[in-house]
């Protein structure tokens, strides 16, 4: 079951204190890691989906 909440991706501007939407993630993700390198945000690891039952580890890296 997909959840738009777990595919949403935003960028925060500490200068303006605003959130800006980015393109949606390819898969639902929870408990993932991120790294900001240059002008990109790398999203990696975590689990597919958001329910505690039958979570599968997500090996994909997404770039925003």
C-alpha positions in Angstrom: 0.0 0.0 0.0 1.5 3.3 -1.1 1.4 6.4 1.0 2.1 9.8 -0.5 3.3 11.0 2.9 6.3 8.6 2.6 7.1 9.7 -0.9 7.2 13.4 -0.3 10.5 15.2 -0.4 11.2 18.8 0.6 14.1 21.2 0.9 14.4 23.5 3.8 15.9 27.0 3.5 17.4 28.2 6.8 17.7 31.7 5.3 14.0 32.1 4.7 12.8 29.4 7.1 10.6 27.9 4.3 10.1 24.3 3.0 10.1 23.8 -0.8 8.7 20.6 -2.4 11.0 18.5 -4.6 10.0 15.6 -6.9 8.4 12.6 -5.2 10.6 9.6 -4.2 10.3 6.5 -6.4 9.3 4.3 -3.5 7.7 4.7 0.0 10.6 5.0 2.4 10.9 5.2 6.2 13.9 5.3 8.5 16.3 6.3 5.7 19.5 8.4 5.7 20.4 11.6 3.8 23.4 13.5 2.7 23.6 16.9 1.2 26.6 17.2 -1.3 26.8 20.2 -3.5 23.4 21.0 -4.9 22.0 17.5 -4.4 20.4 15.6 -1.6 21.2 11.8 -1.6 18.6 9.6 0.0 19.7 6.1 0.8 18.8 3.0 2.8 15.9 2.7 5.0 12.9 0.4 4.6 10.3 0.2 1.8 6.9 1.1 3.2 6.0 2.4 6.6 4.2 -0.5 8.4 6.2 -2.4 11.0 5.2 -5.8 9.6 7.2 -7.3 6.7 9.5 -4.3 6.2 12.0 -4.8 3.4 15.4 -3.0 3.4 15.7 -0.5 0.5 19.1 -0.7 -1.2 18.4 2.1 -3.7 19.9 5.5 -3.7 17.8 8.4 -4.9 19.1 11.9 -5.8 17.0 15.0 -5.5 
